[in-house]
Amino acid sequence: MKARITVTLKNGVLDPQGKAIEHALSGLGFDGVGQVRQGKVFDIELTATDKAKAEADLKAMCDKLLANTVIENYAVEIA
Amino acid sequence: MKARITVTLKNGVLDPQGKAIEHALSGLGFDGVGQVRQGKVFDIELTATDKAKAEADLKAMCDKLLANTVIENYAVEIA
C-alpha cells in the first residue's frame, strides 16, 4: 500500500523560504504571483493491507515524527 | 487562483533523507514501513484567471526555479 503525507505550515506561521521563492519568481519575470508557501511531502510504502490501521499508523507517524503539530498541518492520502 | 506544485525525486535517485526517516520510523516501533521518499510541495497563489496560461507559467517556474529536472519530477495541480 502506498501513502502520501503532505505537511504544510499553518496559516499565520511565517514562511521565509516561501517568501524567498516569491521574490525569486518575480525576479525571474513571473508576474501575478501572490503568496508562496513551501511544505514537505513524504511518499511511504506500507506492507499493511488494512486501510483503517494504515491510516491510524500514518497519523501516529505524523504526530510523533513527521510533523511539528504546533506549527504544521498534515494530510494523509492512501492510494 | 491557487495551485499546488509537488516536486519528488526521480526513481533511482538516492534519497538519504528518506532513508533516515525510514530508520527513525522503525526505531519508533512502526513495523511494516517500506521505502520512504521525501519531496517538496509549493502552494502558490496566482492572480491570473486563465487556467491554460497559469499552467504554462507554473511549468516554466518548475523548469527554471522550483525543480531540478535532472533528478526531480514535478506535478502541477490547479485548484
Backbone of each chain as ProteinMPNN parsed JSONL, in Angstrom:
{"seq_chain_A": "MKARITVTLKNGVLDPQGKAIEHALSGLGFDGVGQVRQGKVFDIELTATDKAKAEADLKAMCDKLLANTVIENYAVEIA", "coords_chain_A": {"N_chain_A": [[0.844, -1.19, 0.0], [0.518, 2.215, -0.827], [1.243, 5.443, 0.45], [0.709, 8.936, 0.791], [1.955, 11.648, 2.525], [1.284, 14.929, 3.302], [2.785, 17.765, 4.5], [2.182, 20.891, 5.748], [2.77, 24.36, 6.51], [0.971, 25.953, 9.166], [-1.657, 28.402, 8.8], [-0.686, 31.765, 9.209], [1.746, 31.236, 10.323], [5.002, 32.28, 9.903], [6.774, 32.072, 6.792], [9.703, 32.084, 5.704], [11.18, 30.869, 3.668], [9.301, 30.416, 1.671], [8.69, 33.085, 1.115], [11.152, 33.896, 0.038], [11.174, 32.4, -2.296], [9.003, 33.538, -3.587], [10.024, 36.14, -4.109], [12.163, 35.441, -5.749], [10.82, 34.343, -7.917], [9.436, 36.577, -8.895], [11.61, 38.076, -9.578], [12.54, 36.583, -11.708], [10.782, 37.293, -13.606], [8.162, 36.42, -13.527], [4.987, 37.476, -13.368], [2.2, 38.36, -11.308], [2.289, 36.552, -9.249], [1.215, 35.587, -6.184], [1.078, 34.908, -2.759], [3.52, 32.523, -1.725], [3.965, 29.339, -0.368], [5.931, 26.937, 1.259], [6.02, 23.411, 1.645], [6.282, 20.005, 2.87], [6.546, 16.706, 1.483], [5.855, 13.295, 1.939], [6.44, 10.174, 0.639], [5.313, 7.079, 1.311], [5.807, 3.626, 1.585], [3.832, 0.933, 2.563], [3.529, -2.204, 4.22], [1.242, -3.097, 5.303], [-2.176, -4.207, 4.946], [-4.596, -3.491, 5.811], [-6.628, -0.843, 5.569], [-7.712, 1.005, 7.416], [-6.158, 0.627, 9.702], [-3.699, 1.28, 8.659], [-4.083, 3.984, 8.133], [-4.425, 5.003, 10.705], [-1.892, 4.407, 11.751], [-0.27, 6.005, 10.094], [-1.115, 8.552, 10.834], [-0.224, 8.556, 13.455], [2.519, 8.424, 12.973], [2.923, 10.948, 11.852], [2.262, 12.602, 14.02], [4.23, 11.872, 15.823], [6.734, 12.067, 14.528], [6.888, 13.131, 11.833], [5.644, 15.602, 11.484], [5.541, 18.856, 12.938], [3.267, 19.548, 15.075], [2.585, 21.866, 16.337], [3.091, 24.013, 14.68], [2.524, 23.066, 12.172], [0.321, 21.598, 9.723], [-1.023, 18.415, 8.743], [-1.745, 16.141, 6.043], [-3.128, 13.055, 5.158], [-3.006, 10.743, 2.594], [-4.18, 7.809, 1.155], [-3.227, 5.606, -1.322]], "CA_chain_A": [[0.0, 0.0, 0.0], [1.316, 3.436, -0.877], [0.583, 6.582, 1.068], [1.405, 10.226, 0.663], [1.678, 12.571, 3.625], [1.666, 16.304, 2.954], [2.921, 18.587, 5.707], [2.246, 22.307, 5.362], [2.741, 25.291, 7.641], [-0.342, 26.502, 9.493], [-1.857, 29.813, 8.47], [-0.2, 32.701, 10.21], [3.136, 30.937, 10.641], [5.869, 32.898, 8.898], [7.464, 31.12, 5.921], [10.743, 32.857, 4.998], [11.578, 30.149, 2.464], [8.271, 30.738, 0.687], [8.892, 34.495, 0.74], [12.331, 33.956, -0.832], [10.763, 31.865, -3.6], [8.144, 34.581, -4.153], [10.878, 37.19, -4.655], [12.943, 34.876, -6.855], [9.927, 34.202, -9.081], [9.18, 37.881, -9.531], [12.885, 38.443, -10.197], [12.649, 35.86, -12.979], [9.837, 37.869, -14.549], [6.807, 35.87, -13.417], [4.095, 38.435, -12.734], [0.945, 37.801, -10.818], [2.472, 35.508, -8.237], [0.904, 36.074, -4.837], [1.789, 34.21, -1.688], [4.066, 31.171, -1.949], [4.309, 28.664, 0.888], [6.555, 25.653, 0.979], [5.785, 22.322, 2.594], [7.006, 18.764, 2.619], [5.712, 15.562, 1.132], [6.507, 12.009, 2.214], [5.814, 9.014, -0.007], [5.634, 5.962, 2.197], [5.271, 2.31, 1.232], [3.467, 0.168, 3.755], [3.203, -3.593, 3.916], [-0.094, -3.367, 5.856], [-3.244, -4.285, 3.95], [-5.793, -2.936, 6.442], [-6.563, 0.592, 5.294], [-8.018, 1.784, 8.621], [-4.996, 0.557, 10.579], [-2.643, 2.031, 7.994], [-4.348, 5.406, 8.317], [-4.127, 5.324, 12.111], [-0.429, 4.371, 11.871], [0.3, 7.168, 9.413], [-1.379, 9.727, 11.67], [0.688, 8.478, 14.606], [3.851, 8.791, 12.459], [2.947, 12.403, 11.705], [2.27, 13.234, 15.34], [5.461, 11.584, 16.56], [7.994, 12.329, 13.843], [6.959, 13.8, 10.536], [5.151, 16.98, 11.506], [5.526, 19.592, 14.207], [1.845, 19.936, 15.047], [2.407, 23.226, 16.867], [3.107, 24.981, 13.573], [2.259, 22.437, 10.873], [-0.809, 20.707, 9.477], [-0.679, 17.329, 7.829], [-2.838, 15.44, 5.373], [-2.744, 11.691, 4.804], [-3.762, 10.158, 1.471], [-3.768, 6.43, 0.879], [-3.513, 5.314, -2.737]], "C_chain_A": [[0.884, 1.246, 0.0], [0.533, 4.587, -0.263], [1.402, 7.829, 0.822], [0.963, 11.122, 1.822], [2.159, 13.954, 3.198], [1.661, 17.139, 4.226], [3.079, 20.039, 5.277], [2.218, 23.178, 6.614], [1.312, 25.772, 7.887], [-0.424, 27.953, 9.038], [-1.325, 30.684, 9.585], [1.23, 32.428, 10.635], [4.01, 31.518, 9.527], [6.615, 31.836, 8.099], [8.53, 31.868, 5.106], [11.202, 32.195, 3.695], [10.578, 30.438, 1.325], [8.42, 32.169, 0.18], [10.075, 34.63, -0.229], [11.983, 33.465, -2.232], [9.908, 32.897, -4.344], [9.001, 35.665, -4.837], [11.675, 36.671, -5.853], [12.078, 34.754, -8.103], [9.66, 35.553, -9.718], [10.464, 38.411, -10.155], [13.094, 37.775, -11.549], [11.622, 36.349, -14.003], [8.449, 37.255, -14.521], [5.943, 36.877, -12.664], [2.897, 37.687, -12.165], [1.119, 36.635, -9.877], [2.193, 36.125, -6.875], [1.733, 35.315, -3.816], [2.3, 32.838, -2.135], [4.38, 30.586, -0.584], [4.861, 27.283, 0.567], [6.233, 24.636, 2.066], [6.578, 21.099, 2.195], [6.035, 17.67, 2.233], [6.515, 14.285, 1.384], [5.739, 10.918, 1.488], [6.268, 7.777, 0.738], [5.001, 4.68, 1.662], [5.013, 1.53, 2.504], [3.166, -1.259, 3.352], [1.798, -3.938, 4.418], [-1.135, -3.424, 4.738], [-4.546, -3.713, 4.496], [-5.726, -1.405, 6.376], [-6.77, 1.434, 6.557], [-6.81, 1.799, 9.55], [-3.846, 1.384, 9.977], [-2.835, 3.525, 8.233], [-4.03, 5.837, 9.745], [-2.621, 5.372, 12.332], [0.199, 5.627, 11.268], [0.078, 8.441, 10.23], [-0.456, 9.739, 12.88], [2.105, 8.861, 14.178], [3.984, 10.307, 12.338], [3.07, 13.062, 13.067], [3.611, 13.051, 16.033], [6.718, 12.074, 15.866], [7.902, 13.315, 12.679], [6.502, 15.255, 10.542], [5.321, 17.57, 12.899], [4.139, 20.2, 14.319], [1.577, 21.29, 15.707], [2.293, 24.219, 15.705], [2.728, 24.374, 12.216], [0.965, 21.62, 10.871], [-0.333, 19.545, 8.635], [-1.933, 16.722, 7.23], [-2.318, 14.077, 4.94], [-3.631, 11.218, 3.66], [-3.26, 8.744, 1.271], [-4.193, 6.065, -0.54], [-4.022, 3.874, -2.888]], "O_chain_A": [[1.87, 1.322, 0.733], [-0.681, 4.692, -0.434], [2.622, 7.779, 0.666], [-0.228, 11.322, 2.062], [3.306, 14.122, 2.783], [0.658, 17.209, 4.936], [3.998, 20.377, 4.531], [1.698, 22.77, 7.653], [0.542, 25.974, 6.948], [0.589, 28.64, 8.907], [-1.494, 30.376, 10.765], [1.868, 33.288, 11.242], [3.77, 31.266, 8.346], [7.04, 30.821, 8.652], [8.289, 32.24, 3.958], [11.566, 32.878, 2.738], [10.966, 30.67, 0.18], [8.296, 32.437, -1.015], [10.005, 35.386, -1.198], [12.43, 34.032, -3.229], [10.059, 33.104, -5.548], [8.744, 36.052, -5.977], [11.84, 37.375, -6.85], [12.536, 35.027, -9.213], [9.656, 35.671, -10.943], [10.414, 39.123, -11.159], [13.748, 38.333, -12.43], [11.597, 35.87, -15.136], [7.634, 37.536, -15.4], [6.139, 37.105, -11.471], [2.634, 36.535, -12.509], [0.213, 35.818, -9.715], [2.86, 37.075, -6.466], [2.934, 35.111, -3.992], [1.605, 32.096, -2.828], [4.985, 31.247, 0.259], [4.331, 26.562, -0.279], [6.183, 24.965, 3.251], [7.429, 21.145, 1.306], [4.861, 17.697, 2.601], [7.706, 14.215, 1.078], [4.537, 10.753, 1.691], [7.459, 7.466, 0.789], [3.816, 4.65, 1.33], [5.854, 1.469, 3.4], [2.617, -1.508, 2.279], [1.225, -4.949, 4.012], [-0.988, -2.764, 3.709], [-5.489, -3.476, 3.741], [-4.897, -0.767, 7.025], [-6.096, 2.446, 6.753], [-6.468, 2.836, 10.118], [-3.127, 2.087, 10.687], [-1.875, 4.247, 8.502], [-3.442, 6.895, 9.97], [-2.119, 6.264, 13.016], [1.091, 6.233, 11.863], [0.957, 9.299, 10.314], [0.037, 10.791, 13.286], [2.816, 9.538, 14.92], [5.02, 10.879, 12.677], [3.88, 13.97, 13.254], [4.083, 13.942, 16.739], [7.678, 12.459, 16.534], [8.728, 14.219, 12.551], [6.927, 16.047, 9.701], [5.252, 16.863, 13.904], [3.864, 21.245, 13.728], [0.459, 21.801, 15.64], [1.491, 25.151, 15.752], [2.623, 25.094, 11.224], [0.577, 21.034, 11.882], [0.644, 19.666, 7.897], [-3.019, 16.774, 7.808], [-1.208, 13.959, 4.422], [-4.857, 11.284, 3.745], [-2.053, 8.507, 1.223], [-5.359, 6.198, -0.909], [-4.317, 3.437, -4.0]]}, "seq_chain_B": "MKARITVTLKNGVLDPQGKAIEHALSGLGFDGVGQVRQGKVFDIELTATDKAKAEADLKAMCDKLLANTVIENYAVEIA", "coords_chain_B": {"N_chain_B": [[-6.415, 32.425, -8.057], [-5.459, 29.226, -6.974], [-2.607, 27.129, -6.73], [-0.936, 23.983, -6.578], [2.254, 22.699, -6.422], [4.041, 19.766, -6.709], [7.079, 18.385, -5.965], [9.116, 15.708, -6.588], [11.682, 13.249, -6.01], [13.238, 11.583, -8.759], [12.765, 8.136, -9.726], [15.247, 5.875, -8.643], [17.058, 7.77, -7.94], [19.114, 8.423, -5.242], [17.932, 8.814, -1.879], [18.825, 10.029, 0.858], [17.683, 11.343, 3.017], [15.088, 10.363, 3.092], [15.702, 7.699, 3.667], [16.76, 8.008, 6.244], [14.466, 8.771, 7.613], [12.952, 6.459, 7.321], [14.472, 4.672, 8.923], [14.213, 5.973, 11.368], [11.478, 5.765, 11.799], [11.177, 2.995, 12.048], [12.671, 2.68, 14.304], [11.023, 3.933, 16.117], [9.134, 2.05, 16.462], [7.292, 1.526, 14.464], [6.147, -0.918, 12.472], [6.43, -2.604, 9.317], [6.942, -0.593, 7.524], [7.909, 0.341, 4.41], [9.788, 1.568, 1.721], [10.656, 5.003, 2.107], [10.238, 8.182, 0.76], [11.216, 11.535, 0.396], [9.774, 14.63, -0.567], [9.033, 17.884, -1.983], [6.623, 20.487, -1.515], [4.851, 23.122, -3.038], [2.753, 25.751, -2.403], [1.048, 27.952, -4.277], [-0.212, 31.158, -4.878], [-1.981, 32.666, -7.461], [-2.596, 35.5, -9.509], [-3.613, 35.347, -11.997], [-6.305, 34.523, -14.27], [-6.709, 32.898, -16.338], [-6.696, 29.602, -16.967], [-5.147, 27.905, -18.606], [-2.954, 29.489, -19.296], [-1.942, 29.938, -16.756], [-1.169, 27.356, -16.067], [0.872, 26.876, -17.918], [2.681, 28.862, -17.102], [3.263, 27.952, -14.5], [4.564, 25.552, -15.043], [6.804, 26.543, -16.328], [7.945, 27.913, -14.173], [8.662, 25.75, -12.568], [10.566, 24.488, -14.203], [12.503, 26.467, -14.338], [13.123, 27.269, -11.703], [11.934, 25.879, -9.448], [12.252, 23.101, -9.491], [14.782, 20.631, -9.918], [15.288, 19.376, -12.815], [16.897, 17.359, -13.667], [17.136, 15.449, -11.68], [14.676, 15.424, -10.488], [11.091, 15.034, -10.511], [8.109, 16.85, -11.392], [4.772, 17.818, -10.434], [1.884, 19.541, -11.383], [-0.91, 21.001, -9.967], [-3.969, 22.593, -10.337], [-6.192, 24.393, -8.411]], "CA_chain_B": [[-6.295, 31.01, -8.373], [-4.443, 28.57, -6.148], [-2.002, 25.969, -7.375], [0.0, 23.213, -5.756], [3.293, 22.013, -7.187], [4.699, 18.734, -5.911], [8.37, 18.009, -6.558], [9.612, 14.469, -5.971], [12.882, 12.697, -6.638], [13.008, 10.529, -9.751], [13.136, 6.777, -9.328], [16.646, 5.553, -8.846], [17.894, 8.785, -7.302], [19.234, 8.119, -3.813], [17.258, 9.77, -1.01], [19.321, 9.747, 2.206], [16.749, 11.883, 3.997], [14.028, 9.361, 3.17], [16.253, 6.534, 4.371], [16.862, 8.356, 7.667], [13.095, 8.737, 8.154], [12.632, 5.027, 7.38], [15.102, 4.1, 10.116], [13.636, 6.6, 12.563], [10.14, 5.197, 11.999], [11.253, 1.64, 12.603], [13.152, 2.867, 15.68], [9.878, 4.321, 16.955], [8.252, 0.899, 16.624], [6.346, 1.324, 13.368], [6.556, -2.04, 11.629], [5.768, -2.657, 8.017], [7.211, 0.588, 6.703], [8.88, 0.061, 3.346], [10.557, 2.727, 1.291], [10.145, 6.36, 2.349], [10.925, 9.195, -0.048], [10.731, 12.863, 0.741], [9.736, 15.626, -1.629], [8.66, 19.242, -1.586], [5.361, 20.963, -2.066], [4.764, 24.581, -3.07], [1.398, 26.277, -2.594], [1.25, 29.242, -4.929], [-1.399, 31.924, -5.255], [-1.776, 33.376, -8.723], [-3.675, 36.441, -9.808], [-4.121, 35.029, -13.338], [-7.588, 33.839, -14.284], [-6.692, 31.978, -17.478], [-6.13, 28.375, -16.428], [-4.123, 27.368, -19.509], [-1.759, 30.319, -19.147], [-1.422, 29.683, -15.419], [-0.483, 26.061, -16.067], [2.125, 27.05, -18.654], [3.563, 29.632, -16.216], [3.706, 27.114, -13.382], [5.55, 24.61, -15.566], [8.035, 27.311, -16.554], [8.528, 28.151, -12.839], [9.301, 24.497, -12.14], [11.767, 24.248, -15.01], [13.535, 27.472, -14.096], [13.495, 27.524, -10.309], [11.453, 25.072, -8.32], [12.672, 21.702, -9.548], [15.977, 20.278, -10.673], [14.681, 18.338, -13.662], [17.82, 16.235, -13.874], [16.888, 14.405, -10.672], [13.346, 15.55, -9.868], [9.858, 15.176, -11.286], [7.151, 17.743, -10.742], [3.374, 17.717, -10.829], [1.188, 20.807, -11.17], [-2.362, 20.876, -9.797], [-4.611, 23.89, -10.161], [-7.445, 24.188, -7.651]], "C_chain_B": [[-5.185, 30.395, -7.525], [-3.895, 27.352, -6.875], [-1.093, 25.274, -6.382], [0.967, 22.492, -6.688], [3.963, 21.007, -6.265], [5.959, 18.294, -6.645], [8.885, 16.777, -5.83], [10.863, 13.998, -6.706], [12.495, 11.638, -7.657], [13.382, 9.173, -9.175], [14.615, 6.547, -9.588], [17.581, 6.581, -8.249], [17.919, 8.494, -5.799], [18.59, 9.211, -2.971], [17.674, 9.498, 0.44], [18.38, 10.25, 3.299], [15.583, 10.907, 4.211], [14.482, 8.14, 3.941], [16.331, 6.79, 5.874], [15.485, 8.298, 8.33], [12.644, 7.293, 8.324], [13.187, 4.409, 8.668], [14.494, 4.678, 11.386], [12.259, 6.005, 12.856], [10.24, 3.792, 12.566], [11.816, 1.693, 14.019], [12.035, 3.247, 16.637], [8.86, 3.18, 17.095], [7.206, 0.745, 15.543], [6.86, 0.205, 12.473], [5.9, -1.882, 10.263], [5.923, -1.388, 7.207], [8.264, 0.218, 5.671], [9.644, 1.325, 3.015], [9.857, 4.053, 1.658], [10.937, 7.31, 1.464], [10.336, 10.566, 0.253], [10.776, 13.793, -0.468], [9.299, 16.972, -1.077], [7.322, 19.6, -2.191], [5.338, 22.494, -1.987], [3.305, 24.964, -3.304], [1.539, 27.711, -3.08], [-0.09, 29.892, -5.245], [-1.087, 32.731, -6.503], [-2.93, 34.336, -8.941], [-4.293, 36.148, -11.174], [-5.469, 34.323, -13.252], [-7.678, 32.839, -15.437], [-5.935, 30.708, -17.066], [-4.984, 27.832, -17.286], [-2.82, 28.151, -19.368], [-1.105, 30.061, -17.787], [-0.624, 28.379, -15.408], [0.862, 26.166, -16.787], [3.149, 27.801, -17.798], [4.13, 28.757, -15.111], [4.758, 26.109, -13.847], [6.883, 25.309, -15.811], [8.736, 27.59, -15.219], [9.271, 26.912, -12.337], [10.613, 24.294, -12.889], [12.886, 25.211, -14.642], [14.008, 27.536, -12.659], [13.155, 26.403, -9.335], [11.93, 23.629, -8.323], [13.991, 21.591, -10.31], [15.589, 19.095, -11.549], [15.646, 17.205, -14.021], [17.478, 15.084, -12.919], [15.482, 14.437, -10.094], [12.229, 15.602, -10.907], [8.984, 16.223, -10.619], [5.749, 17.502, -11.274], [2.704, 19.032, -10.469], [-0.311, 20.522, -11.045], [-2.925, 22.274, -9.607], [-5.974, 23.683, -9.512], [-8.544, 25.093, -8.203]], "O_chain_B": [[-4.108, 30.974, -7.378], [-4.633, 26.634, -7.551], [-0.553, 25.895, -5.467], [0.564, 21.78, -7.607], [4.401, 21.355, -5.168], [5.905, 17.883, -7.803], [9.07, 16.793, -4.613], [11.067, 14.315, -7.878], [11.543, 10.885, -7.45], [14.201, 9.071, -8.262], [15.16, 6.966, -10.609], [18.768, 6.31, -8.067], [16.873, 8.34, -5.169], [18.686, 10.393, -3.3], [16.957, 8.814, 1.17], [18.291, 9.656, 4.373], [15.152, 10.66, 5.337], [13.744, 7.606, 4.768], [16.013, 5.916, 6.681], [15.351, 7.835, 9.463], [12.033, 6.937, 9.332], [12.477, 3.721, 9.402], [14.284, 3.96, 12.364], [11.911, 5.768, 14.013], [9.478, 3.428, 13.462], [11.48, 0.849, 14.85], [12.089, 2.926, 17.824], [7.843, 3.334, 17.772], [6.309, -0.087, 15.678], [7.879, 0.356, 11.799], [4.945, -1.125, 10.091], [5.129, -1.126, 6.303], [9.378, -0.173, 6.02], [10.087, 2.057, 3.9], [8.64, 4.19, 1.532], [12.166, 7.248, 1.422], [9.12, 10.731, 0.352], [11.7, 13.74, -1.28], [9.209, 17.169, 0.135], [6.936, 19.085, -3.241], [5.755, 23.079, -0.987], [2.698, 24.547, -4.29], [2.079, 28.57, -2.383], [-0.986, 29.261, -5.804], [-0.055, 33.397, -6.586], [-4.079, 34.043, -8.61], [-5.378, 36.644, -11.48], [-5.746, 33.613, -12.286], [-8.607, 32.035, -15.502], [-4.723, 30.726, -16.848], [-3.977, 27.358, -16.76], [-1.733, 27.575, -19.326], [0.118, 29.976, -17.679], [0.455, 28.303, -14.82], [1.865, 25.618, -16.33], [4.326, 27.441, -17.764], [5.324, 28.808, -14.815], [5.727, 25.844, -13.136], [7.949, 24.755, -15.543], [9.962, 27.517, -15.13], [10.355, 27.009, -11.761], [11.639, 23.971, -12.29], [14.06, 24.842, -14.63], [15.178, 27.827, -12.411], [13.977, 26.022, -8.501], [12.006, 23.0, -7.268], [14.265, 22.365, -11.227], [15.563, 17.954, -11.089], [15.24, 16.205, -14.614], [17.524, 13.912, -13.292], [15.124, 13.572, -9.295], [12.39, 16.129, -12.007], [9.101, 16.46, -9.416], [5.561, 17.047, -12.403], [2.924, 19.576, -9.386], [-0.903, 19.882, -11.914], [-2.411, 23.051, -8.803], [-6.799, 22.907, -9.994], [-9.67, 25.072, -7.704]]}, "name": "protein", "num_of_chains": 2, "seq": "MKARITVTLKNGVLDPQGKAIEHALSGLGFDGVGQVRQGKVFDIELTATDKAKAEADLKAMCDKLLANTVIENYAVEIAMKARITVTLKNGVLDPQGKAIEHALSGLGFDGVGQVRQGKVFDIELTATDKAKAEADLKAMCDKLLANTVIENYAVEIA"}
